[in-house]
């Protein structure tokens, strides 16, 4: 054996190591941070936590397909504690940094409080459907409008023959918007036979609504619309059960979370209806636009792969995230807020989980009443089942 062979090997290895050391390797791409304000704690944490989960999964999917111009995306999530005051503080910090996009928050009050800060940008895509941004502004609203939700819910009740309806809304911005939306729906000539037998209000900090429910019960309604989001609606549900009020109950789709259904199981109304965008699984019941069906399949496959069960919170953040990423992929990496706003205002034909988005037809939102269906909570199956066609027309069974 040649005794010099090991020496030669050592010399060759040393040369290779020197050559490798002299090579330059590209640095990892810097993440493109997108700021998000969410209620991770407080009364609306049900929504905030679901929205956060969806954004974390969306981030993985976005980066699997190249991120934005080859740059990975990262959603930076800040907690506003379900407080409009905290939302404004965080919003001011974000505006000072001058990003092109800000996502969130989740409540009407928080988004309304932050909206004036966005006069010159950034584009703020609020996850609450209950705000109604001025056309052409930098503020956009997720999902379907509460006006369209109210119309679909009332049409469903009317076509089921339930025309004597009682209303109970919280005294905060969410409840006020709901009552205004319901009033708008009632003004439609098709709803002339609807009679509002009682209107009740409550504060979100109330620990009991027994007096209001007793008054409603005495008005002999055929159905009740009880509207608030998060913890306060539990107080209303407890009051309904405690008073023995056995009528169909509808509530806002901000409560369409499995966490709430599980936590409130002992005092949920027997027949609980929620009008919402048509994101729920509906195989064998109804077929939506093929592009929407495809978008929903990707959405559910992503959550199934993560062993998670998505609900309304997931859809409220998923579609806006995908829409702003679509904008950034079509624009320059350092696109200005004005450029992002202009792109969104012209966007149409975008297939999301909640429907086909057409911003020219539905400014600042993209979705109209043809994306709203009525669902019913099925306690046995632990799922939301679709019981109407788009617009609120009951499905014949």
C-alpha positions as CSV (number, residue, x, y, z in Angstrom):
1,X,0.0,0.0,0.0
2,X,1.2,3.5,-0.8
3,X,1.9,5.1,2.5
4,X,1.7,8.6,0.9
5,X,-2.0,8.1,0.0
6,X,-3.5,9.3,3.3
7,X,-1.3,12.5,2.9
8,X,-2.7,13.0,-0.6
9,X,-6.2,12.5,0.7
10,X,-5.7,15.1,3.4
11,X,-4.3,17.5,1.0
12,X,-7.3,17.1,-1.4
13,X,-9.8,17.5,1.5
14,X,-8.0,20.6,2.6
15,X,-8.2,22.1,-0.9
16,X,-11.9,21.3,-1.1
17,X,-12.6,22.9,2.3
18,X,-10.6,26.0,1.2
19,X,-12.6,26.2,-2.0
20,X,-15.9,25.9,-0.2
21,X,-14.9,28.6,2.3
22,X,-14.1,30.9,-0.6
23,X,-17.5,30.5,-2.2
24,X,-20.3,32.9,-1.4
25,X,-23.8,31.6,-0.6
26,X,-26.9,33.7,-0.9
27,X,-28.3,34.9,2.4
28,X,-31.7,33.6,3.4
29,X,-34.5,35.8,2.0
30,X,-35.7,38.3,4.5
31,X,-39.3,37.8,5.5
32,X,-42.0,40.2,4.3
33,X,-43.8,41.1,7.5
34,X,-47.5,41.9,7.4
35,X,-48.9,43.4,10.6
36,X,-52.1,42.0,12.0
37,X,-54.1,43.3,15.0
38,X,-56.4,40.7,16.6
39,X,-58.3,40.2,19.8
40,X,-56.3,37.2,21.1
41,X,-57.6,37.9,24.6
42,X,-60.8,39.5,26.0
43,X,-64.4,39.1,25.0
44,X,-63.8,38.5,21.3
45,X,-60.9,36.0,21.8
46,X,-63.1,33.3,20.3
47,X,-62.7,35.0,17.0
48,X,-59.2,36.2,17.4
49,X,-57.7,32.8,18.1
50,X,-59.4,31.2,15.1
51,X,-58.3,34.0,12.9
52,X,-54.7,33.6,14.1
53,X,-54.8,29.9,13.4
54,X,-56.0,30.5,9.9
55,X,-53.3,33.1,9.3
56,X,-50.6,30.7,10.5
57,X,-51.8,28.0,8.1
58,X,-52.2,30.5,5.3
59,X,-48.6,31.7,5.8
60,X,-47.3,28.2,5.2
61,X,-49.4,27.8,2.1
62,X,-48.4,31.2,0.7
63,X,-44.7,30.4,1.3
64,X,-45.0,26.9,-0.3
65,X,-46.0,28.7,-3.5
66,X,-43.2,31.2,-3.5
67,X,-44.2,33.8,-1.1
68,X,-44.2,37.3,-2.7
69,X,-41.7,37.7,-5.5
70,X,-39.6,34.9,-3.9
71,X,-39.7,36.5,-0.4
72,X,-41.3,34.5,2.4
73,X,-44.3,36.1,4.1
74,X,-44.8,36.4,7.9
75,X,-47.9,37.7,9.6
76,X,-46.9,39.6,12.7
77,X,-49.8,39.4,15.2
78,X,-50.5,41.9,17.9
79,X,-53.2,41.6,20.6
80,X,-55.7,44.4,21.1
81,X,-57.3,42.6,24.0
82,X,-60.8,43.2,22.4
83,X,-60.4,46.8,23.3
84,X,-61.0,49.7,20.8
85,X,-58.6,51.9,22.8
86,X,-55.8,49.3,22.5
87,X,-56.6,48.9,18.8
88,X,-56.1,52.6,18.3
89,X,-52.8,52.6,20.2
90,X,-51.5,49.7,18.0
91,X,-52.9,51.3,14.9
92,X,-51.0,54.5,15.6
93,X,-47.8,52.5,15.9
94,X,-48.5,50.7,12.6
95,X,-49.2,54.0,10.8
96,X,-46.0,55.5,12.1
97,X,-44.1,52.6,10.5
98,X,-45.8,53.3,7.1
99,X,-46.5,49.8,5.9
100,X,-48.7,49.3,2.8
101,X,-51.1,46.8,4.5
102,X,-52.6,46.3,7.9
103,X,-54.9,43.4,8.6
104,X,-57.5,43.4,11.4
105,X,-59.0,43.9,13.9
106,X,-62.1,41.8,14.4
107,X,-64.7,43.9,16.1
108,X,-66.9,46.7,14.7
109,X,-65.9,49.1,17.5
110,X,-62.1,48.4,17.0
111,X,-62.2,48.8,13.3
112,X,-64.3,51.9,13.4
113,X,-61.9,53.4,16.0
114,X,-58.9,52.7,13.8
115,X,-60.4,53.7,10.4
116,X,-59.8,57.5,10.8
117,X,-56.1,56.7,11.2
118,X,-56.0,55.3,7.7
119,X,-56.9,58.4,5.9
120,X,-53.7,58.3,3.8
121,X,-52.9,54.6,4.2
122,X,-52.0,51.9,4.9
123,X,-54.7,49.7,3.4
124,X,-56.6,48.3,6.5
125,X,-58.5,45.1,5.8
126,X,-60.8,44.7,8.8
127,X,-62.0,41.2,9.6
128,X,-65.3,42.5,10.9
129,X,-68.2,42.4,8.4
130,X,-70.0,44.9,10.5
131,X,-68.2,48.0,9.3
132,X,-69.2,49.9,6.1
133,X,-66.2,51.7,4.8
134,X,-66.5,54.7,2.5
135,X,-66.0,53.8,-1.1
136,X,-62.5,54.7,-2.4
137,X,-61.1,54.8,1.2
138,X,-58.1,52.8,2.4
139,X,-60.4,50.7,4.6
140,X,-61.8,47.3,3.5
141,X,-64.3,45.0,5.2
142,X,-64.1,41.2,5.3
143,X,-66.8,38.8,4.2
144,X,-70.5,39.6,3.6
145,X,-72.2,42.8,4.9
146,X,-74.4,42.6,8.0
147,X,-77.1,44.2,5.8
148,X,-77.0,41.2,3.4
149,X,-76.9,38.8,6.4
150,X,-80.0,40.5,8.0
151,X,-81.9,40.3,4.7
152,X,-81.1,36.6,4.2
153,X,-82.0,35.7,7.8
154,X,-85.3,37.6,7.7
155,X,-86.2,36.2,4.3
156,X,-85.6,32.7,5.7
157,X,-87.8,33.3,8.7
158,X,-90.6,34.9,6.5
159,X,-90.5,32.0,4.1
160,X,-90.8,29.5,7.0
161,X,-93.9,31.4,8.1
162,X,-92.3,33.0,11.2
163,X,-93.4,36.6,10.8
164,X,-93.7,37.8,14.4
165,X,-90.1,38.5,15.3
166,X,-88.5,40.0,18.4
167,X,-85.2,41.7,18.4
168,X,-82.5,41.8,21.1
169,X,-79.3,43.6,20.4
170,X,-76.3,44.8,22.5
171,X,-75.8,48.5,23.1
172,X,-72.3,48.5,21.6
173,X,-71.2,49.2,18.1
174,X,-71.8,45.6,17.0
175,X,-75.4,45.6,18.2
176,X,-76.1,49.1,16.8
177,X,-74.9,48.1,13.4
178,X,-77.0,44.9,13.6
179,X,-80.2,46.8,14.4
180,X,-79.6,49.3,11.6
181,X,-79.0,46.4,9.2
182,X,-82.2,44.7,10.3
183,X,-84.1,47.9,9.9
184,X,-82.8,48.2,6.4
185,X,-83.9,44.7,5.6
186,X,-87.4,45.3,7.1
187,X,-87.8,48.3,4.8
188,X,-87.8,46.0,1.8
189,X,-91.4,45.6,0.4
190,X,-91.0,41.9,0.4
191,X,-90.9,42.0,4.2
192,X,-94.1,44.0,4.7
193,X,-95.7,41.1,6.5
194,X,-93.0,41.0,9.2
195,X,-94.0,42.4,12.5
196,X,-91.4,43.3,15.1
197,X,-93.3,42.5,18.3
198,X,-90.6,43.7,20.7
199,X,-87.1,45.4,20.7
200,X,-84.8,44.9,23.6
201,X,-81.3,46.1,24.3
202,X,-78.6,45.2,26.8
203,X,-75.1,46.2,27.8
204,X,-72.2,43.9,27.0
205,X,-71.2,44.0,30.7
206,X,-74.7,42.9,32.0
207,X,-74.7,39.6,34.0
208,X,-78.4,39.0,33.4
209,X,-81.0,39.9,30.8
210,X,-83.9,38.2,32.5
211,X,-86.1,41.3,32.5
212,X,-85.7,41.8,28.8
213,X,-86.3,38.2,28.0
214,X,-89.5,38.1,30.1
215,X,-90.7,41.1,28.2
216,X,-90.0,39.4,24.9
217,X,-91.7,36.2,26.0
218,X,-94.8,38.2,26.8
219,X,-94.9,39.6,23.3
220,X,-95.5,36.1,21.9
221,X,-92.9,36.0,19.1
222,X,-92.5,33.3,16.6
223,X,-88.8,33.8,16.3
224,X,-86.0,35.9,18.0
225,X,-83.0,37.6,16.5
226,X,-80.4,38.0,19.3
227,X,-77.3,39.9,18.2
228,X,-74.0,40.4,19.9
229,X,-70.5,38.9,19.5
230,X,-68.5,36.8,21.9
231,X,-69.1,36.5,25.6
232,X,-72.2,38.8,25.9
233,X,-74.3,36.4,23.7
234,X,-73.8,33.7,26.3
235,X,-75.7,35.9,28.8
236,X,-78.6,36.2,26.3
237,X,-78.7,32.4,25.6
238,X,-78.8,31.7,29.3
239,X,-81.7,34.2,29.7
240,X,-83.6,32.5,26.9
241,X,-83.2,29.0,28.4
242,X,-83.9,30.3,31.9
243,X,-87.2,31.9,30.8
244,X,-88.3,28.8,28.9
245,X,-88.6,30.8,25.6
246,X,-88.8,28.0,23.0
247,X,-88.7,29.7,19.6
248,X,-86.2,29.7,16.8
249,X,-83.3,32.0,17.6
250,X,-80.9,33.7,15.1
251,X,-77.6,35.3,16.0
252,X,-74.8,37.1,14.2
253,X,-72.1,35.0,12.5
254,X,-69.4,36.4,14.6
255,X,-70.5,33.7,17.0
256,X,-70.1,30.9,14.5
257,X,-67.2,29.2,16.3
258,X,-67.0,25.6,17.5
259,X,-65.3,26.9,20.7
260,X,-68.5,28.8,21.6
261,X,-70.8,26.0,20.6
262,X,-68.9,23.7,22.9
263,X,-68.6,26.1,25.8
264,X,-72.3,27.1,25.5
265,X,-73.7,23.6,24.9
266,X,-75.6,23.5,28.1
267,X,-77.7,26.6,27.3
268,X,-77.8,26.9,23.5
269,X,-81.3,27.5,22.0
270,X,-82.7,24.3,20.6
271,X,-83.1,25.9,17.1
272,X,-80.1,28.2,16.5
273,X,-79.8,29.8,13.1
274,X,-76.9,31.8,11.8
275,X,-76.8,33.5,8.3
276,X,-73.3,33.6,7.0
277,X,-71.2,33.3,3.8
278,X,-71.5,29.8,2.4
279,X,-68.2,28.4,3.7
280,X,-69.7,25.4,5.6
281,X,-69.3,21.9,4.2
282,X,-72.4,21.3,2.1
283,X,-71.8,18.2,-0.1
284,X,-75.1,16.7,-1.2
285,X,-77.1,19.7,-0.1
286,X,-76.1,22.5,-2.5
287,X,-73.5,23.2,-5.1
288,X,-71.8,26.6,-5.3
289,X,-69.7,28.2,-8.1
290,X,-67.0,25.6,-9.2
291,X,-64.2,28.0,-8.5
292,X,-65.6,28.6,-5.0
293,X,-65.9,24.8,-4.4
294,X,-62.2,24.5,-5.5
295,X,-61.1,27.3,-3.1
296,X,-63.1,25.7,-0.3
297,X,-61.5,22.3,-1.0
298,X,-58.0,23.8,-0.7
299,X,-59.1,25.5,2.5
300,X,-60.5,22.4,4.1
301,X,-57.6,20.2,2.9
302,X,-55.2,22.6,4.6
303,X,-57.0,22.4,7.9
304,X,-57.6,18.7,7.7
305,X,-53.9,18.2,7.1
306,X,-53.2,20.2,10.3
307,X,-55.9,18.2,12.2
308,X,-57.9,21.4,12.8
309,X,-61.6,22.2,12.3
310,X,-62.1,25.6,10.8
311,X,-65.0,27.9,11.5
312,X,-66.1,31.4,10.7
313,X,-63.1,33.0,12.3
314,X,-60.8,31.1,10.0
315,X,-62.7,32.3,6.9
316,X,-62.8,35.9,8.1
317,X,-59.0,36.1,8.0
318,X,-58.1,33.5,5.3
319,X,-59.8,35.3,2.3
320,X,-58.4,38.8,3.2
321,X,-54.9,37.3,3.6
322,X,-55.1,35.6,0.2
323,X,-56.5,38.7,-1.4
324,X,-53.8,41.0,-0.2
325,X,-51.1,38.4,-1.2
326,X,-52.7,38.3,-4.6
327,X,-52.3,42.1,-4.8
328,X,-48.7,42.1,-3.7
329,X,-47.8,39.3,-6.2
330,X,-49.2,41.5,-9.0
331,X,-47.5,44.7,-7.8
332,X,-43.9,45.7,-7.0
333,X,-42.5,44.3,-3.8
334,X,-42.4,47.9,-2.3
335,X,-45.9,48.8,-3.5
336,X,-47.4,51.9,-1.9
337,X,-50.7,51.9,0.0
338,X,-52.2,53.7,-3.0
339,X,-51.2,51.0,-5.4
340,X,-52.5,48.3,-3.2
341,X,-55.8,50.2,-2.8
342,X,-56.1,50.7,-6.5
343,X,-55.5,47.0,-7.2
344,X,-58.1,45.9,-4.7
345,X,-60.8,48.3,-6.0
346,X,-60.4,46.8,-9.5
347,X,-60.2,43.2,-8.5
348,X,-63.0,40.9,-9.6
349,X,-63.4,37.2,-10.3
350,X,-61.3,36.2,-7.3
351,X,-62.5,32.9,-5.9
352,X,-62.3,32.7,-2.1
353,X,-63.8,30.5,0.6
354,X,-66.7,32.9,1.0
355,X,-67.6,33.4,-2.6
356,X,-66.5,35.1,-5.8
357,X,-65.1,38.6,-5.0
358,X,-66.1,41.5,-7.2
359,X,-64.9,44.8,-5.7
360,X,-66.2,47.0,-8.5
361,X,-69.7,45.6,-7.9
362,X,-69.3,45.5,-4.1
363,X,-66.9,48.3,-3.2
364,X,-64.5,47.8,-0.2
365,X,-65.9,44.3,0.4
366,X,-66.1,42.3,-2.8
367,X,-69.1,40.1,-1.7
368,X,-72.8,40.7,-2.0
369,X,-76.1,39.1,-0.9
370,X,-75.7,36.2,-3.4
371,X,-72.9,34.9,-1.1
372,X,-75.1,34.6,2.0
373,X,-76.8,31.4,3.2
374,X,-78.6,30.5,6.4
375,X,-77.1,27.7,8.6
376,X,-78.5,25.8,11.6
377,X,-76.4,24.4,14.4
378,X,-76.7,20.6,14.6
379,X,-75.8,19.7,18.2
380,X,-75.9,16.0,17.4
381,X,-73.4,16.2,14.5
382,X,-71.5,19.1,16.1
383,X,-71.6,21.0,12.9
384,X,-73.3,23.9,11.1
385,X,-75.6,22.7,8.3
386,X,-76.7,24.7,5.4
387,X,-80.5,25.1,5.4
388,X,-81.0,27.8,2.7
389,X,-79.9,28.6,-0.8
390,X,-77.9,31.9,-1.4
391,X,-80.1,34.8,-0.3
392,X,-82.0,32.9,2.4
393,X,-84.5,30.8,0.4
394,X,-85.1,27.6,2.4
395,X,-83.8,24.4,1.0
396,X,-86.7,21.9,0.5
397,X,-86.0,18.5,2.1
